[in-house]
Amino acid sequence: MRKMPNRQEHTRRGRSTTRGWYLVSVFLSLTACGRRLSLSDLTPVFVPTATATVIASATPVASPTFTPAPPCEEESGVTETHSLATDYLPAPLRFVVHLPPGYACDQSQRYPVLYLFHGLLYDETQWERLGALTIADHLIADGEVAPFLIVLPYDSSSQEPGQYRFAEAIGEALVPYLDSHYCTCTQASCRAVGGVSRGAGWAIHLGLTRPDLFSAIGAHSPAPFWVDWPRYDDWLGALSSASFPRFWLDIGESDPLRPSAQQLEALLNAYGVPHEWHLFQGEHNEEYWHAHMELYLRWYTAVWP
C-alpha cells in the first residue's frame, strides 16, 4: 500500500508559500501583456530539455496502442466561434471550436476533444496565436496524430474558483453542449484539459475535480490558484491508482514560477501520480509556449486511437 504524505504538513506549506507565488503569477501575467505576439513574430526554435523526467506508475498499466491515422486530403480544419448561455455565469460563455481536417468527410467518426485555457488577461485567441490550431492541422493532415477537436473557452474573470462558477460552466454546460452538437467521443478517456499560466491552474482544477470528464491534464508554466493548494491533498488522495489522470508538467528554467511548479511536482511524486515533468530553457512568455507547442500536442494525442 502506498504511504500517503502528511496532509497537514502539505497544507501548512501550501498556505505559507503559495499565496506569494500566486501574486508573482499575477504580476508576471500583467507584464507579459504589454505585447501580444503574432505567429510572424515567432520563429520556432529547438529548445533543448534541461530536465525531462517521466515518472512511471508503480504498477504498469497497459495503454492503448496508438496507430497513426492515414493522411487526410484536407489540409486545414474549420474554426468556429460560439457563445453559450449558462446558469452559472452572468454573461454567455464565449468559446472557439476547431474542427480537424476532414471532419466533414466522415460524420460517423467520434472524435477526441482537447480543452485549452488561456492565461490571465488574454482571451481564447491566445492558443490560436501560439500556433496550436495550425500545428494540429499539419499533424492531422500528415497522418501523424489522430483527428481531434480543440475547444478554447474564454475566461473573462481574474477571480479564484469559488468566487465565480466558471468550472461549473465548463463541466455542466460546455462539455454537454459540445457532446450533443458535435461528433465527439463522450468517454473521459477521449478528453484532455490543458492550459498556460492561469489557464494551467484551471486545467489542474478541472482535471482533479472532474476525473469523470477528463483523463489527461497538461499544465504549462502553471500558476495554480492559491485557494486550490490546500485542496490538492484531498483531491489526489481521493483518486485511486486506476483513476489517476495522465499528467504533464513543464516550466522554463528562468520562470519566476519555477519553485511553485517544482512544489507541485513533488506533491505528485508524494502521491505516486504518474506524470511527465519537463524543465526547459525559457521564461514565462509566449515564445516559450510556442516553441513547445508541437511537443504539447503530440503528448495530448499520444493515446487517442
N, C-alpha and C positions, 0 to 999 in steps of 0.2 A: 504493500500500500504506500502511495506517495505521501511523504510527510509535508503537510501544509505549513506555510510560514506563519509566524505570529502576526495575526491581523492587527492587533493593537500597535505593534511596532511599525508595520507598514503605514497604518493610518496616521500615527503621530508624525512619521517622517514626511508623508504626503502633505499633511496640513501645514507643516512648518516650512516646507520648501517650495511647494508648487505654486502658491499664490504669487511668489516672486517671478517664477517662470511664466505665469500667465500674463503678468504685467509686461514682462520683456517681450512676449509674443505680440501683445497689442502694439507696443512701441515699434517693434520690428515691422509689423504689417503696415503701420502708418507710414513709416519711412520708405517702405517698398512701393508705396502707391504713387510716388512722385512721377514715375514714368512708366506707362504701360507699354509693353513691347508688342511688336507685330512679328510675324514669322520672318519677315525680311530683315528684321534687326538681329535675328538669331542665326548663328552658324553652328550646326550640330558638330560637336567635337567628341572624340573618345575621351572619357574621363576614367582613369584607372581606379580600381577599387582599392582603397586603403585597407579596409577590413570587410570581408564578406563571410559571414558565418551562417550556416544552415543548421538549426537545432533539430535533430531528429527525434521522433517520438520514441519513448521508452519501449513501447510495443508496436512494432511495424504494422501498419495497416495498408492493405492493398489499395492502390489508387487506380482509377480508370486509365486505360491505355489511350494516349492521345494519337489520333490518326489525322494528319493534315488534310484539310478539305481540298478538293480539286479546285484549280483556278476558276474564277468566275469571269464571264465575258464582260460584265460591267466593272469599271474601274473605280467608280465613285459612288458613295452612298447618298442618301437623301436626308437633309436636316430640316426638322420641323420645330416650330415654336408654338407653345401652348400655354394656357393658364387654366387652373382648376380651382373652383370654389370649394372650400372645405369647412367643416365645423370647428376647425382648430385654429385657424388664422384669421385676422380681421380683414385681410385682403386676399384675393385669389393667389394661389401658388403658381409662380411662373416657372416653366421648365422647357428644356430643349430635349428632343428625341432625335437621335441619329440612327437611321436605318442602314444596315450594311449593304454593300454592293450585292445586287442580285436578290434583295429582299422580295421584290415584287414578282420574281421569277417563279417562286415556289411557296405559295401561301400555306401548304400543308406542313411545312417545317416549323418546329418550335425552337425559338432562339434564346440563348442565354442573355442575361442583361447585366450590364455594368453601370452602377450608380456612382457618379463622381461629384464631389463637393468642392467648391471654390474657397479661396482664402478670404480673410477679413477685408472688407471694403471693396472687394471685387464683385463680379457677378457671374452668371452661368456661362458667359462667353470666355472666361479665362481659360478653360480647358481647350476650347477651340483655338485660342491664340497660342497655347503651348504646343499645339500640333497633334493633340490626341485623335481628332477625327480623321485628319489626313493620313496619319501613320496607321491608324486602324484600317482605313480603306486599302492602303497599299498591302498590308499584311494579309488581309482577307482576299483581295483580288489576286494575289500571287499564290494563294492556297497554303500560306504558312500558318495561319490560325483559322479556326472555325468561325463562321459568321456569327456576330453578336450585336445586340443593340447597346447604345450608350445613352444614358439619361443624365442630364445636367440640371439639377434643381437650383433655384435661386433662393438664397438665404438673405432676406432683406434686413435682418436684425444683427446687432452685436451682443445680444443678451446670452445668458447661460441657459442650459437646459433647466427646466423647472420654472424659469421666468416667462417663457412662452412655449407654445406647443408645436414647435417645428418638427420634432421627432415623431409626434403623433400624426402630423400631416403627411409625413413620408410613409410611415408604416401602415397607417389605417386608411389613407386616402390615395396617395400617389401610386403605391405598388399595386393595389387592387385595380386602379384605373388602367394602368399600363397592361396588366394581365387580361383585362376584359376588352381592350381596344386594339391590342397588337398580338401577333403570333408568338407569344413568349412561352418559355418553359416555366412552369409555376412552382417547381421544386426549389427548396433553398440551395441545393447543390448547383443550381443554374444561375444563382445571383451572387454578385460580389459588390462590395461597397468600398470606396476609396476617397481620399481627399488630400489636399495640400494645406499645410499650416492649420488654420482654424477648421478648414474642411476635413482634415485628418482627425481632428477632435470629434467631429460628427460621425466620421466613419467608425471610429473606435466605439463611440457611444451606441450607435445603431447596431454595429456588429455584435457587441457583447450583450446588449439587452434584447435583441431580436434574432437569436440563433434559428428561430423558426422561419425567418425570411432570408438571412444571408449566411453564406458558408465561407466567405473569404473577406479579409479586411486588409486594405492597403493604406498604411499611414506614412505619408511622405513629408518629411520635415514637420512632424506633428507638434501642434500647440494644443495639448489636451485641456479640456475645461477643468478649472481648479475645483469646481464642485463635484466633478466625477472621481477625482483621485481617491477620496475615502471610500468610494463605492466599488472600486476595481476589485478589492479583495472579495467582496460578496459576489460580484458578477462572475469572476473567474472561479471562485470556489463552488459556484452553483453548476458549473459545466462539468460534464463527465468527459473522460478521455475520448469517448466516441463522438461527442458533440463539439470538440474543440474546433474553431474555425481555422482555416489556413490564414497565416498572419505574416505580413510583410512590413518591415520597419526600416526606414532609411533616413539618413540625415547627413548634411555636409560637415566636414571637419571644422570649418570656420563658422558654423551656425551657432549663434548665441543660445539656441535651444538644445544644443547637443547634450548637456548634462541631464536635462529633463527626459530626452529620448533614451539615454542610457539607463536612467532610473526605471523607465517603462520596460526596457528590455530585460533588466534584472528581475522585474516583477514577473514577466512571462517565464523566465527561467525558474523562478521560485515555485511557480505553479505547474511546471512541466509542460507548458504550452508549446507545441512545435511551431517554429517560426523561422523566418529569414531575417537576419539583421545585417544591414549594409551601412558602412561608414565610408562615404565617398569624399573626394575633394570637392570643395564648393561652399557656397554660402546659402543664405535663406532668400532666394530670389528666383525669378522666372527662368533665368539662364540655366540654373541648376536643374529645375524640374524638366525643362525642355530637353536638356542633354540626356536625360534618363527615360524619356517617355516611351521609347520602343521597348526598353527593358521592363518597364512597368506593365505595359500591355501584354507582353509575352507571358509575364508571370500570371496575370489575372486569367488569361485564357488557356493556360497550360493543361488544365484538367477537363476542359469542356470538349465534348465529343463533336 
